[in-house]
Amino acid sequence: MRGAASLQFMEPHAASAGWAGILDLLDTAVLRLDENQGVTLMNDAAEQALSLGRERLFNRPLCEALPLPPVLAEALQQLPAEDSSVRLHDVRFPGGNYDCILTAQEGRCVLLELHNLDWELRRSRLQQRELQTGLLALLARNLGHEIRNPLGGIRGAAQMLAAELDTPELATLARMIMREADRIDDLIQSLGQPQMAQQMVAIYPLLDEALSLLAAEFPQPVRIIRDFDPSIPPIKGDPSALRQVFLNLLRNAFEAHASCITLRTRVEHGGALLQTASATLMRLDVLDDGDGVPESLRQLLFLPMVTGKRGGTGLGLALSQQIAAAHGGLLTFEAGATGTAKGSCFRFYLPLLNSQQAIDSSTSHATGGNS
């Protein structure tokens, strides 16, 4: 936050009156500590970073309110003279990871700035998403033409055979070739930029459908933990495409020989990086205790044609990322998120409509605005 370190606050009550409203508009967390490390000023972003309200912190030593990261506690004790500053990198707080700037001020006071690294991480992931979906579209353009031309010839020949063959069994095989050719053609088309339907969708029934399909496909018993936020409303999207994402994520967990899969939904705030019209996100976590993803593949996981499975196409996660992007969302991966060296955690972020947008969308559907 440029200029934060140069702010010279007066008495706490004057500072609160003069600066609190301005500081609350900032994404950077700002706290002012007195000579006893008591909190005399903090903004909304600081409340989020510390997961504590200011009424519990004002005029109370920060170290008494919450356990301080050791590196921060040491820096506060050893901070040099007035007007000097110290920068700490990647410090863990209850609200996430932050870069910290400590600036010594008059009267042994300290100005503490916390810059949220989660935003930087999400921005980086969004940039990776654009690369991943762009590569998928490039693959569709370059390979689609080369594949669809001979594929059309194969289908046409199979169609002629089906019409001319007298043996029903052979005609059935010819029609099977036609169906498989059509399936490959549909797959190639899906590698482009898909057109998504826009309707209000309840995600929990879609998750149940995906689980039912996979339970029939995989005979091994898997414990399913549903940790759902019941307050999450329907979202605007394409139910078929979202179901495909859920199937892809859950199938990966089943194929990784997971014995337990946790489905967790939460609401997150501050999602303007994903979609400027919505500051609120729904987050779906799919956690499993399976074999995990080889370290060599983790940075490439959402690229097309990347797979660690025998017989895998390397398209499932790439298509899922593309569907997420088409909905204004994001798909991410973390390794070992179950507390062990094994396991995986996929996080699927989708924008939530505000109440007025939901009303407008519902009205549009009620009047036939979408088919």
Helices and strands as residue ranges (DSSP letters): G 4-6, H 12-23, E 29-33, E 39-42, H 44-50, G 54-56, H 62-65, H 70-78, E 85-93, E 96-105, G 106-108, E 109-116, H 117-164, H 168-190, E 199-201, H 203-217, E 223-227, E 235-237, H 239-255, E 260-269, E 280-288, G 295-300, H 316-326, E 330-335, E 344-351, H 355-366
